[in-house]
Amino acid sequence: MSVPFPDAASDDGTEARLLAEAAPGDNAPPLSVSQLSAAIKRTVEDGFARVRVRGELSGAKRAASGHFYAALKDDNALIDMVMWKGQAARLAFRPEDGIEVIATGKLTTYPGRSKYQLVVDTLEVAGEGALMLLFEKLKARLGGEGLFDRERKQPLPYLPQVIGVVTSPTGAVIRDILHRLADRCPTRVIVWPVLVQGEGAAAQVANAVRGFDALAPGGPVPRPDLVIVARGGGSIEDLWAFNEEVVVRAIADCRIPTISAVGHETDVTLADYVADVRAPTPTAAAEMAVPVRAELMAQLATWNGRIIGAANRQHALRAERLAALARHLPKREALYAPQRQRLDDNGDRLDRAQRHRLAVTGERLATRAGALRPALLTRTWDRERAKLEGLGRLLTSLDPRALLSRGYAMVRDTGGAIVTTATKARDAGHLRLIFADGEVPVAAIDGDAPPPPKPARKPAPPHGASPGRGQGELF
């Protein structure tokens, strides 16, 4: 039963009702919001399970989770899009606002906000025009950071000992580079194989450049003196890996001088702008990397000839100057004459001086010889002999061995030192008594101690045997 509002009526004349009632003949119950949203979601996903949409990116942003969110728009409409983390990580370019793209995915709804959105699996740049716009935007942004400034460029080494090449190991590019290097100047080449096109190519090229730069000098793998990043020609899409920001920054950070040789002469990539030198072709990069060995040898031969010629000219010039100076020198006889005369004078003076000294010495010797007398020499000899004999008698009287023959003995310890007091004898313990005819070892005993017992008398030796004498029988 319904209670009408006062004066309330519907447009068709029926009364408005406060409580909901099922209409006659209506057997469909009312749907919940979630049920309706789920029904719409199924309908949209079934009807648009696979779509390709072309539009301009707007509000592009990458969330901290890695998901990519943006909107696709044209002049009259806008639709939200989302690209999950896995697919977003495989993008071949960095999506930015204003780039026209083609998004492929499925249409679905987001019940939480009553809106629909496109879940994108792949995102591609819509044509070369849009790709060039992306190229210019990326070039302007990286150039604004100073990555392309001329002040950052490094000079190439004149004669590199090791060259690192980042390219495909199976293409014609590496063969052209190796052939050209062999023709000009054979050099050691280290190839870092990479993909140069397609998914993952940019990451491999960047890792190769950073890998060469990370090699330590003197390590098992030699550090290159020069790095060449090379690829053959192709469309802007084929060369796009060398426009990726990761490649540009890797080349910019590389401390080794780099040559970019990507595509043909008319092809331009961001790698060409950031590299230290751009080569129009890979073959031209090899020509820039090393000089022609034959020309270098010829130049060295020319310089060697010039050095030898200059040395010979200097030698001849100095010989002429020496000859000219020699003509102004005085003759040898004129130089030696004063010295010879001085030598003769000194020789005469020396001869006279020797004869004079010999005469004076002879006179002095004759004078002293006359003063000598035989009696004087005899008295001096007798006096010195008597003095010597007195010293001999004194030495004999002081000889301690002479006293030993008169019944005295010399006492020494086991070390050979003379013992002069009883205290020292007791301290020494064992002593040696030295007589005129030999030594006798004894033991020192304290005076207060009782004397040692007399040894027992030995039995008489057998008839005819010689009795022996022990140490105790000496006292």
C-alpha positions as a Markdown table, in Angstrom:
| # | Residue | x | y | z |
|---|---|---|---|---|
| 1 | Met | 0.0 | 0.0 | 0.0 |
| 2 | Ser | 1.4 | 3.4 | -0.9 |
| 3 | Val | 0.9 | 6.7 | 0.7 |
| 4 | Pro | 0.8 | 9.6 | -1.8 |
| 5 | Phe | 2.5 | 12.9 | -1.2 |
| 6 | Pro | 0.1 | 15.7 | -0.9 |
| 7 | Asp | -0.6 | 17.3 | -4.3 |
| 8 | Ala | 2.1 | 14.9 | -5.9 |
| 9 | Ala | 1.3 | 13.3 | -9.3 |
| 10 | Ser | 3.3 | 11.9 | -12.1 |
| 11 | Asp | 3.5 | 13.3 | -15.6 |
| 12 | Asp | 1.2 | 10.7 | -16.9 |
| 13 | Gly | -1.4 | 11.4 | -14.2 |
| 14 | Thr | -0.5 | 8.5 | -11.9 |
| 15 | Glu | 0.2 | 9.1 | -8.3 |
| 16 | Ala | 3.9 | 9.1 | -7.0 |
| 17 | Arg | 4.6 | 6.3 | -4.6 |
| 18 | Leu | 6.8 | 6.2 | -1.5 |
| 19 | Leu | 7.4 | 2.4 | -1.3 |
| 20 | Ala | 8.6 | 0.3 | -4.2 |
| 21 | Glu | 6.2 | -2.3 | -5.4 |
| 22 | Ala | 6.4 | -4.8 | -8.3 |
| 23 | Ala | 4.5 | -3.7 | -11.3 |
| 24 | Pro | 1.8 | -6.1 | -12.6 |
| 25 | Gly | 3.4 | -8.6 | -14.9 |
| 26 | Asp | 7.0 | -7.7 | -14.0 |
| 27 | Asn | 8.9 | -10.8 | -12.7 |
| 28 | Ala | 12.4 | -9.3 | -12.8 |
| 29 | Pro | 13.7 | -8.3 | -9.4 |
| 30 | Pro | 15.8 | -5.0 | -9.1 |
| 31 | Leu | 19.6 | -5.4 | -9.7 |
| 32 | Ser | 22.2 | -4.3 | -7.2 |
| 33 | Val | 24.8 | -1.7 | -8.3 |
| 34 | Ser | 27.5 | -4.4 | -8.3 |
| 35 | Gln | 25.3 | -6.7 | -10.4 |
| 36 | Leu | 24.7 | -4.0 | -12.9 |
| 37 | Ser | 28.4 | -3.0 | -13.0 |
| 38 | Ala | 29.4 | -6.7 | -13.6 |
| 39 | Ala | 26.8 | -7.1 | -16.3 |
| 40 | Ile | 28.2 | -4.0 | -18.1 |
| 41 | Lys | 31.7 | -5.2 | -17.7 |
| 42 | Arg | 30.9 | -8.6 | -19.3 |
| 43 | Thr | 29.1 | -6.9 | -22.1 |
| 44 | Val | 31.9 | -4.5 | -22.8 |
| 45 | Glu | 34.7 | -7.1 | -22.6 |
| 46 | Asp | 32.7 | -9.5 | -24.8 |
| 47 | Gly | 32.0 | -6.9 | -27.4 |
| 48 | Phe | 35.5 | -5.3 | -27.4 |
| 49 | Ala | 37.8 | -8.2 | -26.5 |
| 50 | Arg | 40.5 | -7.1 | -29.0 |
| 51 | Val | 40.7 | -3.5 | -30.3 |
| 52 | Arg | 43.4 | -1.2 | -31.9 |
| 53 | Val | 43.0 | 2.4 | -31.0 |
| 54 | Arg | 44.9 | 5.3 | -32.6 |
| 55 | Gly | 45.2 | 8.5 | -30.6 |
| 56 | Glu | 47.5 | 11.0 | -28.9 |
| 57 | Leu | 49.0 | 10.3 | -25.5 |
| 58 | Ser | 47.9 | 12.7 | -22.7 |
| 59 | Gly | 48.7 | 12.6 | -19.0 |
| 60 | Ala | 51.3 | 9.9 | -19.5 |
| 61 | Lys | 52.9 | 8.7 | -16.2 |
| 62 | Arg | 54.5 | 5.7 | -14.8 |
| 63 | Ala | 53.5 | 4.7 | -11.3 |
| 64 | Ala | 55.9 | 3.5 | -8.6 |
| 65 | Ser | 54.5 | 0.0 | -9.1 |
| 66 | Gly | 55.8 | 0.1 | -12.7 |
| 67 | His | 52.3 | 0.3 | -14.3 |
| 68 | Phe | 51.8 | 2.9 | -17.0 |
| 69 | Tyr | 48.8 | 5.2 | -17.1 |
| 70 | Ala | 47.7 | 7.6 | -19.8 |
| 71 | Ala | 44.7 | 8.8 | -21.9 |
| 72 | Leu | 44.2 | 8.4 | -25.6 |
| 73 | Lys | 42.5 | 11.4 | -27.2 |
| 74 | Asp | 41.6 | 12.9 | -30.6 |
| 75 | Asp | 39.7 | 16.1 | -31.4 |
| 76 | Asn | 36.4 | 14.9 | -30.0 |
| 77 | Ala | 36.9 | 12.1 | -27.4 |
| 78 | Leu | 39.2 | 10.7 | -24.7 |
| 79 | Ile | 39.6 | 7.3 | -23.3 |
| 80 | Asp | 41.7 | 6.2 | -20.3 |
| 81 | Met | 44.3 | 3.4 | -20.8 |
| 82 | Val | 46.5 | 1.4 | -18.5 |
| 83 | Met | 49.5 | -0.8 | -19.3 |
| 84 | Trp | 50.5 | -3.2 | -16.6 |
| 85 | Lys | 54.1 | -3.5 | -15.4 |
| 86 | Gly | 55.2 | -6.5 | -17.5 |
| 87 | Gln | 54.1 | -5.0 | -20.8 |
| 88 | Ala | 55.3 | -1.5 | -19.9 |
| 89 | Ala | 58.8 | -2.8 | -19.2 |
| 90 | Arg | 59.0 | -4.1 | -22.8 |
| 91 | Leu | 58.1 | -0.8 | -24.4 |
| 92 | Ala | 60.5 | 0.0 | -27.3 |
| 93 | Phe | 60.3 | 3.8 | -26.6 |
| 94 | Arg | 59.6 | 6.2 | -23.8 |
| 95 | Pro | 55.9 | 7.3 | -24.1 |
| 96 | Glu | 55.4 | 11.0 | -23.7 |
| 97 | Asp | 52.5 | 13.5 | -24.0 |
| 98 | Gly | 51.8 | 14.5 | -27.6 |
| 99 | Ile | 53.0 | 11.4 | -29.3 |
| 100 | Glu | 50.5 | 9.7 | -31.6 |
| 101 | Val | 50.4 | 6.0 | -30.9 |
| 102 | Ile | 48.4 | 2.9 | -31.8 |
| 103 | Ala | 47.3 | 0.9 | -28.7 |
| 104 | Thr | 46.3 | -2.7 | -28.9 |
| 105 | Gly | 44.3 | -4.3 | -26.1 |
| 106 | Lys | 40.9 | -4.9 | -24.7 |
| 107 | Leu | 38.2 | -2.6 | -23.4 |
| 108 | Thr | 37.0 | -3.1 | -19.8 |
| 109 | Thr | 35.2 | -1.2 | -17.1 |
| 110 | Tyr | 36.3 | 0.0 | -13.7 |
| 111 | Pro | 33.3 | -0.4 | -11.4 |
| 112 | Gly | 34.9 | 1.6 | -8.6 |
| 113 | Arg | 34.5 | 4.8 | -10.7 |
| 114 | Ser | 31.8 | 3.8 | -13.1 |
| 115 | Lys | 34.1 | 4.3 | -16.1 |
| 116 | Tyr | 35.6 | 2.3 | -18.8 |
| 117 | Gln | 39.3 | 2.0 | -19.9 |
| 118 | Leu | 41.5 | 0.3 | -22.3 |
| 119 | Val | 43.9 | -2.3 | -21.0 |
| 120 | Val | 46.8 | -2.1 | -23.5 |
| 121 | Asp | 49.1 | -5.1 | -24.4 |
| 122 | Thr | 51.2 | -3.3 | -27.0 |
| 123 | Leu | 51.9 | 0.4 | -27.7 |
| 124 | Glu | 53.4 | 1.5 | -30.9 |
| 125 | Val | 54.2 | 4.8 | -32.5 |
| 126 | Ala | 51.7 | 5.6 | -35.2 |
| 127 | Gly | 53.9 | 6.1 | -38.3 |
| 128 | Glu | 57.3 | 7.7 | -39.0 |
| 129 | Gly | 55.9 | 11.2 | -38.5 |
| 130 | Ala | 55.0 | 10.4 | -34.9 |
| 131 | Leu | 58.3 | 8.6 | -34.4 |
| 132 | Met | 60.2 | 11.7 | -35.6 |
| 133 | Leu | 58.2 | 13.8 | -33.2 |
| 134 | Leu | 59.2 | 11.5 | -30.4 |
| 135 | Phe | 62.8 | 11.7 | -31.7 |
| 136 | Glu | 62.8 | 15.5 | -31.6 |
| 137 | Lys | 61.2 | 15.6 | -28.1 |
| 138 | Leu | 63.8 | 13.2 | -26.7 |
| 139 | Lys | 66.6 | 15.1 | -28.5 |
| 140 | Ala | 65.5 | 18.4 | -27.0 |
| 141 | Arg | 65.2 | 17.0 | -23.5 |
| 142 | Leu | 68.6 | 15.2 | -23.5 |
| 143 | Gly | 70.2 | 18.2 | -25.3 |
| 144 | Gly | 68.9 | 20.4 | -22.6 |
| 145 | Glu | 70.9 | 18.4 | -20.1 |
| 146 | Gly | 74.1 | 19.1 | -22.0 |
| 147 | Leu | 74.7 | 15.6 | -23.2 |
| 148 | Phe | 75.4 | 16.8 | -26.8 |
| 149 | Asp | 77.7 | 19.7 | -25.9 |
| 150 | Arg | 80.9 | 19.9 | -27.8 |
| 151 | Glu | 82.8 | 20.6 | -24.5 |
| 152 | Arg | 82.1 | 17.0 | -23.5 |
| 153 | Lys | 83.7 | 15.4 | -26.6 |
| 154 | Gln | 87.0 | 13.5 | -26.1 |
| 155 | Pro | 89.7 | 13.4 | -28.7 |
| 156 | Leu | 90.3 | 10.1 | -30.4 |
| 157 | Pro | 93.6 | 8.3 | -29.7 |
| 158 | Tyr | 96.0 | 8.5 | -32.7 |
| 159 | Leu | 97.1 | 4.9 | -32.7 |
| 160 | Pro | 94.8 | 2.8 | -30.4 |
| 161 | Gln | 96.3 | -0.6 | -29.4 |
| 162 | Val | 92.9 | -2.2 | -28.7 |
| 163 | Ile | 89.5 | -1.3 | -30.3 |
| 164 | Gly | 86.2 | -2.4 | -28.9 |
| 165 | Val | 83.3 | -2.8 | -31.3 |
| 166 | Val | 79.6 | -3.0 | -30.2 |
| 167 | Thr | 77.6 | -4.6 | -33.0 |
| 168 | Ser | 76.0 | -7.7 | -34.3 |
| 169 | Pro | 78.6 | -10.6 | -34.7 |
| 170 | Thr | 76.9 | -12.0 | -37.8 |
| 171 | Gly | 76.3 | -9.0 | -40.0 |
| 172 | Ala | 78.3 | -7.4 | -42.7 |
| 173 | Val | 79.2 | -4.5 | -40.4 |
| 174 | Ile | 81.8 | -6.3 | -38.4 |
| 175 | Arg | 83.3 | -7.8 | -41.5 |
| 176 | Asp | 83.7 | -4.4 | -43.1 |
| 177 | Ile | 85.3 | -3.0 | -40.0 |
| 178 | Leu | 87.8 | -5.8 | -39.6 |
| 179 | His | 88.7 | -5.8 | -43.3 |
| 180 | Arg | 89.2 | -2.0 | -43.3 |
| 181 | Leu | 91.4 | -2.2 | -40.1 |
| 182 | Ala | 93.5 | -5.0 | -41.6 |
| 183 | Asp | 94.1 | -2.9 | -44.8 |
| 184 | Arg | 95.0 | 0.3 | -43.0 |
| 185 | Cys | 96.7 | -0.8 | -39.7 |
| 186 | Pro | 96.3 | -4.2 | -38.1 |
| 187 | Thr | 95.0 | -3.7 | -34.6 |
| 188 | Arg | 93.6 | -5.9 | -31.9 |
| 189 | Val | 89.8 | -5.9 | -31.9 |
| 190 | Ile | 87.4 | -7.1 | -29.2 |
| 191 | Val | 83.8 | -7.6 | -30.4 |
| 192 | Trp | 80.9 | -7.3 | -27.9 |
| 193 | Pro | 78.0 | -9.1 | -29.6 |
| 194 | Val | 74.6 | -7.4 | -29.3 |
| 195 | Leu | 71.2 | -7.2 | -31.0 |
| 196 | Val | 71.0 | -4.1 | -33.1 |
| 197 | Gln | 67.2 | -4.1 | -33.7 |
| 198 | Gly | 64.1 | -5.2 | -32.0 |
| 199 | Glu | 63.1 | -5.9 | -28.4 |
| 200 | Gly | 66.0 | -5.8 | -25.9 |
| 201 | Ala | 68.5 | -4.3 | -28.5 |
| 202 | Ala | 68.8 | -1.0 | -26.6 |
| 203 | Ala | 69.5 | -2.6 | -23.3 |
| 204 | Gln | 72.2 | -4.9 | -24.8 |
| 205 | Val | 73.9 | -2.0 | -26.6 |
| 206 | Ala | 73.9 | 0.1 | -23.4 |
| 207 | Asn | 75.3 | -2.8 | -21.3 |
| 208 | Ala | 78.1 | -3.4 | -23.9 |
| 209 | Val | 79.2 | 0.2 | -23.8 |
| 210 | Arg | 79.2 | 0.2 | -20.0 |
| 211 | Gly | 80.9 | -3.2 | -19.9 |
| 212 | Phe | 83.9 | -1.9 | -22.0 |
| 213 | Asp | 84.1 | 1.1 | -19.8 |
| 214 | Ala | 84.2 | -1.1 | -16.7 |
| 215 | Leu | 87.2 | -3.1 | -17.8 |
| 216 | Ala | 90.2 | -2.4 | -15.6 |
| 217 | Pro | 93.6 | -1.6 | -17.2 |
| 218 | Gly | 95.9 | -4.5 | -17.1 |
| 219 | Gly | 93.2 | -7.1 | -16.5 |
| 220 | Pro | 92.6 | -10.4 | -18.2 |
| 221 | Val | 90.5 | -8.7 | -20.9 |
| 222 | Pro | 92.4 | -5.6 | -22.2 |
| 223 | Arg | 90.6 | -2.3 | -21.8 |
| 224 | Pro | 89.9 | -0.7 | -25.2 |
| 225 | Asp | 91.5 | 2.6 | -26.2 |
| 226 | Leu | 88.5 | 3.3 | -28.5 |
| 227 | Val | 84.9 | 2.0 | -28.8 |
| 228 | Ile | 83.0 | 1.9 | -32.0 |
| 229 | Val | 79.2 | 1.5 | -31.8 |
| 230 | Ala | 78.1 | 0.3 | -35.3 |
| 231 | Arg | 75.1 | -0.9 | -37.3 |
| 232 | Gly | 74.1 | -1.0 | -40.9 |
| 233 | Gly | 71.4 | 1.2 | -42.6 |
| 234 | Gly | 67.7 | 0.9 | -42.2 |
| 235 | Ser | 64.5 | 2.8 | -41.5 |
| 236 | Ile | 64.1 | 5.0 | -38.5 |
| 237 | Glu | 62.2 | 2.2 | -36.8 |
| 238 | Asp | 65.1 | -0.2 | -37.5 |
| 239 | Leu | 67.6 | 2.2 | -36.0 |
| 240 | Trp | 65.4 | 3.2 | -33.1 |
| 241 | Ala | 67.4 | 1.2 | -30.5 |
| 242 | Phe | 70.2 | 3.8 | -30.9 |
| 243 | Asn | 67.7 | 6.6 | -30.1 |
| 244 | Glu | 66.8 | 5.1 | -26.8 |
| 245 | Glu | 67.7 | 7.1 | -23.7 |
| 246 | Val | 69.5 | 4.2 | -22.0 |
| 247 | Val | 71.9 | 4.0 | -25.0 |
| 248 | Val | 72.5 | 7.8 | -25.1 |
| 249 | Arg | 73.3 | 8.0 | -21.4 |
| 250 | Ala | 75.6 | 4.9 | -21.6 |
| 251 | Ile | 77.6 | 6.6 | -24.4 |
| 252 | Ala | 77.6 | 9.9 | -22.5 |
| 253 | Asp | 79.0 | 8.3 | -19.4 |
| 254 | Cys | 81.7 | 6.3 | -21.2 |
| 255 | Arg | 85.2 | 7.4 | -20.3 |
| 256 | Ile | 86.6 | 5.7 | -23.4 |
| 257 | Pro | 86.4 | 7.8 | -26.7 |
| 258 | Thr | 83.6 | 6.5 | -28.8 |
| 259 | Ile | 82.7 | 6.6 | -32.5 |
| 260 | Ser | 79.1 | 6.2 | -33.6 |
| 261 | Ala | 78.7 | 4.5 | -37.0 |
| 262 | Val | 74.9 | 3.8 | -37.1 |
| 263 | Gly | 73.3 | 3.5 | -40.5 |
| 264 | His | 74.2 | 5.2 | -43.7 |
| 265 | Glu | 75.4 | 8.8 | -44.2 |
| 266 | Thr | 71.9 | 10.2 | -44.3 |
| 267 | Asp | 70.8 | 8.3 | -41.2 |
| 268 | Val | 71.0 | 10.2 | -37.9 |
| 269 | Thr | 70.5 | 8.9 | -34.4 |
| 270 | Leu | 70.8 | 10.3 | -31.0 |
| 271 | Ala | 73.9 | 8.1 | -30.6 |
| 272 | Asp | 75.6 | 10.2 | -33.3 |
| 273 | Tyr | 74.9 | 13.4 | -31.3 |
| 274 | Val | 76.3 | 12.1 | -28.0 |
| 275 | Ala | 79.3 | 10.1 | -29.3 |
| 276 | Asp | 82.7 | 11.9 | -29.5 |
| 277 | Val | 82.9 | 11.4 | -33.2 |
| 278 | Arg | 80.2 | 10.5 | -35.8 |
| 279 | Ala | 81.2 | 8.3 | -38.8 |
| 280 | Pro | 78.9 | 8.3 | -41.8 |
| 281 | Thr | 79.4 | 4.5 | -42.2 |
| 282 | Pro | 81.0 | 1.6 | -40.2 |
| 283 | Thr | 83.8 | 1.5 | -42.8 |
| 284 | Ala | 84.4 | 5.2 | -42.3 |
| 285 | Ala | 84.6 | 4.6 | -38.6 |
| 286 | Ala | 87.4 | 2.1 | -39.1 |
| 287 | Glu | 89.2 | 4.7 | -41.3 |
| 288 | Met | 88.9 | 7.3 | -38.5 |
| 289 | Ala | 90.1 | 4.8 | -35.8 |
| 290 | Val | 93.6 | 4.1 | -37.2 |
| 291 | Pro | 96.0 | 5.7 | -39.6 |
| 292 | Val | 97.3 | 4.0 | -42.8 |
| 293 | Arg | 100.3 | 1.9 | -41.7 |
| 294 | Ala | 102.1 | 2.3 | -45.0 |
| 295 | Glu | 101.6 | 6.1 | -44.9 |
| 296 | Leu | 102.7 | 6.1 | -41.3 |
| 297 | Met | 105.9 | 4.1 | -42.1 |
| 298 | Ala | 106.6 | 6.5 | -45.1 |
| 299 | Gln | 106.1 | 9.5 | -42.8 |
| 300 | Leu | 108.5 | 8.0 | -40.2 |
| 301 | Ala | 111.0 | 7.3 | -43.0 |
| 302 | Thr | 110.8 | 10.9 | -44.1 |
| 303 | Trp | 111.2 | 12.2 | -40.6 |
| 304 | Asn | 114.2 | 9.8 | -40.1 |
| 305 | Gly | 115.8 | 11.1 | -43.3 |
| 306 | Arg | 115.3 | 14.7 | -42.2 |
| 307 | Ile | 116.8 | 13.9 | -38.8 |
| 308 | Ile | 119.9 | 12.3 | -40.4 |
| 309 | Gly | 120.3 | 15.1 | -42.9 |
| 310 | Ala | 120.0 | 17.7 | -40.1 |
| 311 | Ala | 122.6 | 15.8 | -38.0 |
| 312 | Asn | 125.0 | 15.6 | -41.0 |
| 313 | Arg | 124.6 | 19.3 | -41.8 |
| 314 | Gln | 125.3 | 20.1 | -38.1 |
| 315 | His | 128.3 | 17.9 | -38.2 |
| 316 | Ala | 129.7 | 19.4 | -41.4 |
| 317 | Leu | 129.0 | 23.0 | -40.1 |
| 318 | Arg | 130.8 | 22.3 | -36.8 |
| 319 | Ala | 133.7 | 20.7 | -38.6 |
| 320 | Glu | 134.1 | 23.8 | -40.8 |
| 321 | Arg | 134.0 | 26.0 | -37.7 |
| 322 | Leu | 136.6 | 23.9 | -36.0 |
| 323 | Ala | 138.9 | 24.0 | -39.0 |
| 324 | Ala | 138.5 | 27.8 | -39.1 |
| 325 | Leu | 139.4 | 28.1 | -35.4 |
| 326 | Ala | 142.3 | 25.7 | -35.8 |
| 327 | Arg | 143.9 | 28.0 | -38.4 |
| 328 | His | 144.1 | 30.8 | -35.9 |
| 329 | Leu | 145.9 | 28.7 | -33.3 |
| 330 | Pro | 149.7 | 29.2 | -32.9 |
| 331 | Lys | 152.1 | 26.6 | -34.1 |
| 332 | Arg | 152.9 | 23.6 | -32.0 |
| 333 | Glu | 156.6 | 24.5 | -31.8 |
| 334 | Ala | 155.8 | 28.0 | -30.6 |
| 335 | Leu | 153.6 | 26.6 | -27.9 |
| 336 | Tyr | 156.1 | 24.1 | -26.7 |
| 337 | Ala | 159.3 | 26.2 | -26.9 |
| 338 | Pro | 158.9 | 28.2 | -23.6 |
| 339 | Gln | 157.9 | 25.0 | -21.7 |
| 340 | Arg | 161.0 | 23.1 | -23.1 |
| 341 | Gln | 163.3 | 26.0 | -22.0 |
| 342 | Arg | 161.8 | 26.1 | -18.6 |
| 343 | Leu | 162.3 | 22.3 | -18.3 |
| 344 | Asp | 165.9 | 22.6 | -19.2 |
| 345 | Asp | 166.5 | 25.3 | -16.6 |
| 346 | Asn | 164.8 | 23.3 | -13.9 |
| 347 | Gly | 166.9 | 20.3 | -14.8 |
| 348 | Asp | 170.2 | 22.2 | -14.5 |
| 349 | Arg | 169.1 | 23.7 | -11.1 |
| 350 | Leu | 168.1 | 20.2 | -9.8 |
| 351 | Asp | 171.5 | 18.8 | -10.8 |
| 352 | Arg | 173.4 | 21.6 | -9.1 |
| 353 | Ala | 171.3 | 21.3 | -6.0 |
| 354 | Gln | 171.9 | 17.6 | -5.7 |
| 355 | Arg | 175.6 | 17.9 | -6.0 |
| 356 | His | 175.6 | 20.7 | -3.4 |
| 357 | Arg | 173.5 | 18.7 | -0.9 |
| 358 | Leu | 175.7 | 15.6 | -1.4 |
| 359 | Ala | 178.9 | 17.7 | -0.7 |
| 360 | Val | 177.4 | 19.2 | 2.5 |
| 361 | Thr | 176.2 | 15.8 | 3.7 |
| 362 | Gly | 179.7 | 14.3 | 3.1 |
| 363 | Glu | 181.3 | 17.0 | 5.1 |
| 364 | Arg | 178.9 | 16.5 | 8.0 |
| 365 | Leu | 179.5 | 12.7 | 8.0 |
| 366 | Ala | 183.3 | 13.2 | 8.0 |
| 367 | Thr | 183.1 | 15.5 | 10.9 |
| 368 | Arg | 181.0 | 13.2 | 13.0 |
| 369 | Ala | 183.1 | 10.1 | 12.1 |
| 370 | Gly | 186.2 | 11.9 | 13.4 |
| 371 | Ala | 184.6 | 12.2 | 16.8 |
| 372 | Leu | 184.0 | 8.5 | 17.2 |
| 373 | Arg | 186.6 | 6.5 | 19.4 |
| 374 | Pro | 186.8 | 2.6 | 19.9 |
| 375 | Ala | 187.3 | 3.0 | 23.7 |
| 376 | Leu | 184.1 | 5.0 | 23.9 |
| 377 | Leu | 182.2 | 2.4 | 22.0 |
| 378 | Thr | 183.6 | -0.4 | 24.3 |
| 379 | Arg | 182.6 | 1.4 | 27.5 |
| 380 | Thr | 179.1 | 1.9 | 26.2 |
| 381 | Trp | 178.8 | -1.8 | 25.2 |
| 382 | Asp | 180.0 | -3.0 | 28.6 |
| 383 | Arg | 177.6 | -0.7 | 30.5 |
| 384 | Glu | 174.6 | -1.9 | 28.5 |
| 385 | Arg | 175.6 | -5.6 | 28.9 |
| 386 | Ala | 175.9 | -5.2 | 32.7 |
| 387 | Lys | 172.5 | -3.6 | 32.9 |
| 388 | Leu | 171.0 | -6.5 | 30.8 |
| 389 | Glu | 172.6 | -9.1 | 33.0 |
| 390 | Gly | 171.2 | -7.5 | 36.2 |
| 391 | Leu | 167.7 | -7.5 | 34.8 |
| 392 | Gly | 168.2 | -11.2 | 33.9 |
| 393 | Arg | 169.1 | -12.0 | 37.5 |
| 394 | Leu | 166.2 | -10.1 | 38.8 |
| 395 | Leu | 163.8 | -11.9 | 36.5 |
| 396 | Thr | 165.2 | -15.2 | 37.6 |
| 397 | Ser | 164.7 | -14.4 | 41.3 |
| 398 | Leu | 161.1 | -13.3 | 40.8 |
| 399 | Asp | 160.2 | -16.4 | 38.8 |
| 400 | Pro | 157.7 | -18.4 | 41.0 |
| 401 | Arg | 158.8 | -21.7 | 39.5 |
| 402 | Ala | 162.2 | -21.2 | 41.1 |
| 403 | Leu | 160.5 | -21.2 | 44.5 |
| 404 | Leu | 158.8 | -24.5 | 43.8 |
| 405 | Ser | 162.2 | -26.3 | 43.7 |
| 406 | Arg | 162.8 | -25.2 | 47.2 |
| 407 | Gly | 159.7 | -26.9 | 48.7 |
| 408 | Tyr | 157.0 | -24.4 | 47.9 |
| 409 | Ala | 153.7 | -25.1 | 46.0 |
| 410 | Met | 151.4 | -23.0 | 43.9 |
| 411 | Val | 147.6 | -23.3 | 44.5 |
| 412 | Arg | 145.2 | -22.9 | 41.6 |
| 413 | Asp | 141.5 | -23.6 | 41.3 |
| 414 | Thr | 139.9 | -25.7 | 38.5 |
| 415 | Gly | 139.7 | -22.7 | 36.3 |
| 416 | Gly | 143.4 | -22.0 | 36.5 |
| 417 | Ala | 143.3 | -18.9 | 38.7 |
| 418 | Ile | 145.8 | -18.6 | 41.6 |
| 419 | Val | 144.3 | -19.0 | 45.0 |
| 420 | Thr | 145.9 | -16.7 | 47.6 |
| 421 | Thr | 143.7 | -17.0 | 50.7 |
| 422 | Ala | 142.1 | -19.8 | 52.7 |
| 423 | Thr | 138.6 | -18.3 | 52.1 |
| 424 | Lys | 139.0 | -18.6 | 48.4 |
| 425 | Ala | 140.3 | -22.1 | 48.8 |
| 426 | Arg | 137.3 | -23.2 | 50.8 |
| 427 | Asp | 135.0 | -21.5 | 48.3 |
| 428 | Ala | 136.7 | -23.2 | 45.4 |
| 429 | Gly | 136.3 | -26.7 | 46.9 |
| 430 | His | 138.5 | -28.5 | 44.4 |
| 431 | Leu | 142.1 | -27.2 | 43.9 |
| 432 | Arg | 145.3 | -28.1 | 42.2 |
| 433 | Leu | 148.7 | -28.0 | 44.0 |
| 434 | Ile | 151.5 | -27.3 | 41.6 |
| 435 | Phe | 155.0 | -28.5 | 42.5 |
| 436 | Ala | 158.2 | -28.3 | 40.6 |
| 437 | Asp | 157.8 | -31.8 | 39.2 |
| 438 | Gly | 154.0 | -31.8 | 38.6 |
| 439 | Glu | 150.4 | -31.2 | 39.8 |
| 440 | Val | 148.3 | -32.9 | 42.5 |
| 441 | Pro | 144.5 | -32.4 | 42.7 |
| 442 | Val | 143.1 | -31.9 | 46.2 |
| 443 | Ala | 139.7 | -31.1 | 47.9 |
| 444 | Ala | 139.4 | -28.2 | 50.4 |
| 445 | Ile | 137.8 | -29.2 | 53.8 |
| 446 | Asp | 136.6 | -26.7 | 56.4 |
| 447 | Gly | 138.9 | -26.5 | 59.4 |
| 448 | Asp | 136.1 | -27.2 | 62.0 |
| 449 | Ala | 135.0 | -30.5 | 60.3 |
| 450 | Pro | 136.5 | -33.8 | 61.4 |
| 451 | Pro | 139.3 | -35.1 | 59.3 |
| 452 | Pro | 138.3 | -37.8 | 56.8 |
| 453 | Pro | 138.8 | -41.4 | 57.9 |
| 454 | Lys | 142.1 | -43.0 | 56.9 |
| 455 | Pro | 141.7 | -45.4 | 54.2 |
| 456 | Ala | 142.0 | -49.1 | 55.0 |
| 457 | Arg | 145.4 | -50.6 | 54.3 |
| 458 | Lys | 145.5 | -52.4 | 51.1 |
| 459 | Pro | 146.7 | -56.0 | 51.0 |
| 460 | Ala | 150.2 | -56.5 | 49.9 |
| 461 | Pro | 150.6 | -57.0 | 46.2 |
| 462 | Pro | 151.5 | -60.3 | 44.8 |
| 463 | His | 155.1 | -61.2 | 44.5 |
| 464 | Gly | 156.7 | -59.5 | 41.7 |
| 465 | Ala | 153.9 | -56.9 | 41.2 |
| 466 | Ser | 154.6 | -53.2 | 41.4 |
| 467 | Pro | 152.4 | -51.5 | 44.0 |
| 468 | Gly | 150.4 | -48.6 | 42.6 |
| 469 | Arg | 150.2 | -45.2 | 44.2 |
| 470 | Gly | 146.8 | -43.5 | 44.7 |
| 471 | Gln | 146.1 | -39.8 | 45.4 |
| 472 | Gly | 145.7 | -40.5 | 49.1 |
| 473 | Glu | 149.3 | -41.9 | 49.4 |
| 474 | Leu | 150.8 | -38.6 | 48.5 |
| 475 | Phe | 150.2 | -37.2 | 52.0 |
